């Protein structure tokens, strides 16, 4: 590890003289840790920089632990090296860091490990390792190379690094709080959609309310809902549109787009700029071109694993359909599909309900399920009649 490591620019005594300016630098770095980092790599980089400044480090590296069934790997996520060494030298340094860190992870302990001989000031080289935990699981590791007089000084500096590592728990708490907040907001939106369906008078009114609420919640330019009729899908509601001609070109193309989703039994996303789903999007692409390059998303409405309808949302071309948006919309339609089905069933004519009920009883009676019990029952009835 000693090869390729940048030598420190000050001795132990010189560090004490420069303590004031370093304290100001640490304060700025700590403030960055308190601010909301956009992602884990950015936070690890800030944390590592703060630790390196705190212990007068000459090189530092951060790793994320990726666990397999029987072993784990250390994936580099940050590397701070003040010289202009080439990629090969940096790769060798990261590999050396990994060899030093691995025993610490296996033992579950931080460490101050001597890794290089003393310099002219009689200061050996140490690698200070801190394990970063989420609850009780080790999820990341930070390591800093520094020089000091002896192992006791190294352990003192390790304690300073451990204090800085405590900000990782704060970061996890913040992320957990934000995740819970997003979940609460998602559930609130679903409840609003459910209320819009529940307060409607009849199936068509419920479908219209759902389209309007989905358009407002998701920021879609138009939301349409189609329902299975026989082997086809018929558009039953459009957002902010009470009446429409079922034979107009837009409605026909919407039905083709919905049938494309129904045939594949899963979400279909077409984005003209790329990044859509892996499903077949031929009809969705035609729909997008006809509407000036809109992003088209179709989601199946399921009840007991059976698709009863399809919802199609259209977005402007600059809209970002993130995985979080897809997850929230999928959750909403999955929860609301049974309510819509109940409204659809209740709106049918009484004679239609009676016919469907009779057909269901006949299917259950003559169907292949429980054929042994049915055969025994039929035989007993025949014997009684004889």
C-alpha positions in Angstrom: 0.0 0.0 0.0 3.0 2.3 0.5 3.8 2.4 -3.2 1.9 5.1 -5.0 0.7 6.8 -1.8 1.1 10.6 -1.7 3.4 11.7 1.2 1.9 14.1 3.7 3.0 17.7 3.3 3.3 18.4 7.1 4.7 16.7 10.2 2.9 16.0 13.4 4.1 19.3 14.9 3.1 21.3 11.8 -0.4 19.8 12.0 -1.0 21.5 15.4 0.1 24.9 13.9 -2.4 24.5 11.1 -5.3 23.3 13.3 -7.3 26.6 13.0 -7.6 26.7 9.2 -8.3 23.0 9.1 -11.1 23.5 11.7 -12.7 26.0 9.4 -12.5 23.6 6.5 -14.0 20.8 8.6 -16.9 23.1 9.6 -17.8 23.7 5.9 -17.5 19.9 5.2 -19.7 19.1 8.2 -22.3 21.5 6.9 -22.3 19.7 3.6 -23.0 16.5 5.5 -26.0 18.1 7.2 -27.4 19.3 3.9 -29.4 16.8 1.9 -27.1 14.8 -0.4 -28.8 13.9 -3.8 -27.7 10.3 -3.6 -25.5 7.8 -1.7 -22.3 8.2 -3.8 -22.4 12.0 -3.3 -22.9 11.6 0.5 -20.1 9.0 0.8 -17.8 11.3 -1.1 -18.6 14.2 1.3 -18.2 11.9 4.3 -14.9 10.6 3.0 -13.5 14.1 2.3 -14.5 15.2 5.9 -12.8 12.2 7.4 -9.6 12.7 5.3 -9.4 16.4 6.4 -10.0 15.5 10.0 -7.2 13.0 10.3 -4.7 14.7 7.8 -5.2 11.9 5.3 -3.1 11.5 2.1 -5.5 9.2 0.3 -9.0 7.9 0.9 -11.5 5.4 -0.6 -15.1 4.5 0.0 -16.8 1.2 -0.9 -20.3 -0.1 -1.0 -20.8 -3.7 0.1 -22.6 -5.9 -2.3 -23.5 -9.2 -0.7 -24.0 -12.5 -2.5 -25.2 -15.9 -1.2 -21.9 -16.8 0.5 -19.5 -13.8 0.0 -19.4 -10.1 -0.6 -17.7 -7.7 -2.9 -16.4 -4.2 -2.3 -17.6 -1.8 -5.1 -15.6 1.4 -5.2 -17.9 4.4 -4.8 -15.4 7.2 -4.1 -11.6 7.6 -4.4 -9.7 10.8 -3.2 -6.1 11.0 -4.4 -4.5 14.4 -4.7 -1.9 13.5 -7.3 -2.4 13.0 -11.0 -1.6 9.3 -11.2 -2.8 7.2 -14.2 -5.7 4.9 -14.2 -3.6 1.8 -13.6 -2.0 3.3 -10.5 -5.4 4.2 -9.1 -6.8 0.8 -9.8 -3.8 -0.8 -7.9 -4.5 1.6 -5.0 -8.1 0.6 -4.8 -7.2 -3.1 -4.9 -4.8 -2.5 -2.0 -7.6 -0.7 -0.1 -9.9 -3.7 -0.7 -7.3 -6.2 0.7 -6.9 -4.1 3.9 -10.7 -3.5 4.3 -11.9 -7.1 3.8 -10.7 -8.5 7.2 -12.4 -5.5 9.0 -15.7 -6.3 7.3 -15.4 -10.0 8.0 -14.8 -9.3 11.7 -17.3 -6.4 11.9 -14.8 -4.0 13.5 -13.2 -0.7 12.6 -9.4 -0.7 12.4 -6.2 1.3 12.5 -3.8 -0.9 10.5 -0.1 -0.1 9.8 0.5 -0.5 6.1 3.8 1.3 5.4 7.2 2.0 6.9 8.2 5.2 8.8 9.3 8.2 6.8 12.1 10.6 7.7 10.0 12.1 10.5 9.6 8.5 12.0 5.9 8.4 11.2 4.6 5.0 9.9 1.8 4.9 7.5 -1.7 3.7 8.7 -5.0 2.9 7.1 -7.9 3.9 9.2 -11.1 1.9 8.4 -14.6 2.8 9.6 -17.6 0.5 8.8 -20.8 2.4 7.9 -24.0 0.6 9.1 -27.7 0.8 8.3 -29.4 -0.5 11.5 -27.1 -3.4 12.2 -26.0 -4.3 8.7 -22.7 -3.1 7.3 -23.6 -1.4 4.0 -20.4 0.7 3.2 -16.8 1.2 4.3 -14.6 4.3 4.4 -10.8 4.1 4.6 -8.2 6.9 4.9 -4.4 6.6 4.7 -2.5 8.8 7.1 0.9 9.1 8.9 1.3 9.5 12.6 3.9 8.7 15.3 2.5 5.5 16.6 -0.5 3.2 16.8 -2.0 5.1 19.8 -2.1 8.3 17.7 -3.6 6.3 14.9 -6.4 5.0 17.1 -7.1 8.6 18.3 -7.5 9.7 14.7 -9.7 6.6 14.1 -12.0 7.9 16.9 -12.3 11.2 15.1 -13.2 9.3 11.9 -15.8 7.4 13.8 -17.4 10.6 15.0 -17.7 11.8 11.4 -19.0 8.3 10.4 -21.9 8.9 12.8 -23.4 11.3 10.2 -24.1 8.2 8.1 -26.8 7.2 10.5 -28.3 10.7 10.2 -28.3 10.3 6.4 -30.1 6.9 6.7 -32.7 8.4 9.1 -33.3 11.2 6.6 -33.6 8.8 3.7 -36.0 6.6 5.7 -38.1 9.7 6.7 -38.3 10.8 3.0 -39.2 7.3 2.0 -42.0 7.1 4.6 -43.2 10.6 3.5 -43.3 9.4 -0.2 -45.3 6.3 0.9 -47.7 8.4 2.8 -48.2 10.8 -0.1 -48.7 7.8 -2.5 -51.3 6.3 -0.2 -53.1 9.7 0.2 -53.3 10.0 -3.6 -54.7 6.5 -3.8 -57.3 7.4 -1.2 -58.3 10.4 -3.1 -58.7 8.3 -6.3 -60.7 5.8 -4.3 -63.0 8.5 -2.9 -63.6 9.8 -6.4 -64.7 6.4 -7.6 -66.8 5.7 -4.4 -68.6 9.0 -4.6 -69.7 8.6 -8.2 -73.2 7.5 -9.3 -72.7 4.5 -11.6 -69.9 3.0 -13.5 -69.5 5.7 -16.2 -69.4 8.5 -13.6 -66.8 6.5 -11.6 -64.7 5.9 -14.7 -64.9 9.6 -15.6 -63.9 10.7 -12.1 -61.0 8.3 -12.1 -59.7 9.6 -15.4 -59.9 13.2 -14.2 -58.2 12.5 -10.9 -55.5 10.5 -12.5 -54.8 13.2 -15.0 -54.5 15.8 -12.2 -52.4 13.6 -9.9 -50.0 12.3 -12.6 -49.8 15.5 -14.7 -51.1 13.7 -17.8 -52.5 15.6 -20.8 -55.2 13.0 -21.2 -56.3 9.8 -19.5 -58.7 7.3 -21.1 -60.3 4.2 -19.7 -61.3 1.2 -21.7 -63.4 -1.8 -20.6 -63.5 -5.4 -21.9 -66.6 -6.1 -24.0 -66.5 -9.7 -25.4 -63.0 -10.0 -26.9 -62.5 -6.3 -27.5 -61.9 -3.2 -25.5 -64.2 -0.2 -25.8 -63.3 3.2 -24.5 -65.8 4.2 -21.8 -64.3 7.4 -20.4 -61.9 10.3 -21.3 -60.6 12.8 -18.9 -62.4 16.2 -19.0 -64.6 14.9 -21.8 -68.2 14.0 -21.1 -69.3 12.9 -24.6 -67.3 11.6 -27.5 -67.9 9.9 -30.9 -67.0 6.2 -30.5 -66.2 6.0 -34.2 -63.8 8.9 -34.4 -60.2 8.2 -35.3 -58.8 9.0 -31.8 -61.1 6.6 -30.0 -60.3 3.8 -32.5 -56.6 4.3 -32.1 -57.0 4.4 -28.3 -58.8 1.0 -28.4 -56.0 -0.5 -30.5 -53.4 0.8 -28.0 -55.4 -0.6 -25.1 -55.7 -4.0 -26.8 -52.0 -4.0 -27.3 -51.6 -3.7 -23.5 -54.3 -6.3 -22.9 -52.7 -8.9 -25.2 -49.3 -8.5 -23.4 -51.0 -8.6 -19.9 -48.7 -5.9 -18.6 -47.8 -2.2 -18.6 -46.8 -0.8 -22.0 -44.7 2.5 -22.1 -43.7 4.2 -25.3 -41.3 7.2 -25.1 -40.3 8.7 -28.4 -37.0 9.7 -27.0 -36.2 6.2 -25.8 -36.4 4.5 -22.4 -39.7 2.8 -22.8 -40.7 -0.7 -21.8 -39.5 -3.8 -23.5 -43.0 -4.7 -24.5 -44.3 -4.4 -28.1 -45.3 -0.7 -28.6 -46.4 -0.6 -32.2 -49.9 0.8 -31.6 -48.6 3.0 -28.8 -46.0 4.5 -31.3 -48.8 5.2 -33.8 -50.8 6.9 -31.1 -47.8 9.0 -30.0 -47.1 10.2 -33.6 -50.7 11.1 -34.1 -50.7 13.3 -31.0 -47.5 15.1 -31.7 -45.0 12.9 -29.9 -46.7 12.3 -26.6 -45.4 9.7 -24.2 -48.0 6.9 -24.0 -48.5 4.6 -21.0 -51.1 1.8 -20.7 -51.8 0.0 -17.5 -54.1 -3.1 -17.1 -57.0 -3.1 -14.6 -56.9 -6.4 -12.9 -59.4 -8.2 -10.6 -58.4 -11.5 -9.2 -55.6 -11.7 -11.9 -58.2 -11.2 -14.6 -57.8 -8.1 -16.8 -61.1 -6.2 -16.8 -59.9 -3.0 -18.6 -57.0 -0.8 -19.5 -56.1 2.8 -18.5 -54.0 4.8 -21.0 -52.2 8.0 -19.9 -50.6 10.5 -22.3 -47.8 12.8 -21.2 -46.0 15.7 -23.0 -42.7 14.7 -24.6 -40.6 16.5 -21.9 -42.3 14.6 -19.0 -40.1 12.1 -17.0 -41.9 8.9 -16.4 -39.7 7.6 -13.6 -39.9 4.1 -12.0 -41.5 5.7 -9.0 -44.3 7.2 -11.1 -44.8 3.8 -12.7 -45.0 2.1 -9.3 -47.4 4.7 -7.9 -49.7 4.5 -10.9 -49.6 0.7 -11.0 -50.5 0.6 -7.3 -53.4 3.0 -7.8 -55.0 1.1 -10.7 -54.6 -2.3 -9.0 -56.4 -1.1 -5.9 -59.2 0.7 -7.9 -59.9 -2.0 -10.5 -62.1 -4.1 -8.1 -64.2 -1.0 -7.2 -64.7 -0.2 -10.9 -65.7 -3.8 -11.5 -68.3 -3.7 -8.8 -69.8 -0.5 -10.2 -69.9 -2.1 -13.6 -71.7 -5.2 -12.3 -74.2 -3.1 -10.3 -75.1 -1.0 -13.4 -76.2 -4.0 -15.4 -79.9 -4.8 -16.1 -81.6 -7.2 -13.7 -82.3 -9.7 -16.4 -78.6 -9.6 -17.4 -77.6 -10.2 -13.8 -80.0 -13.2 -13.6 -78.6 -14.7 -16.9 -75.0 -14.3 -15.7 -75.8 -15.8 -12.4 -77.5 -18.8 -14.1 -74.6 -19.3 -16.4 -72.2 -19.2 -13.4 -74.2 -21.8 -11.5 -74.3 -24.0 -14.6 -70.5 -23.7 -15.1 -69.9 -24.6 -11.5 -72.3 -27.5 -11.7 -71.2 -29.0 -15.0 -67.5 -27.8 -14.9 -64.5 -30.1 -14.3 -64.0 -28.9 -10.6 -64.8 -31.4 -7.9 -65.9 -34.0 -10.4 -65.7 -36.9 -7.9 -68.1 -35.2 -5.4 -70.4 -34.2 -8.3 -70.4 -37.8 -9.6 -71.3 -39.2 -6.1 -74.0 -36.6 -5.6 -75.5 -37.4 -9.0 -75.4 -41.1 -8.3 -77.2 -40.7 -5.0 -79.9 -38.6 -6.6 -80.4 -41.2 -9.3 -80.6 -44.0 -6.8 -83.2 -42.0 -4.7 -85.3 -41.4 -7.8 -85.2 -45.1 -8.7 
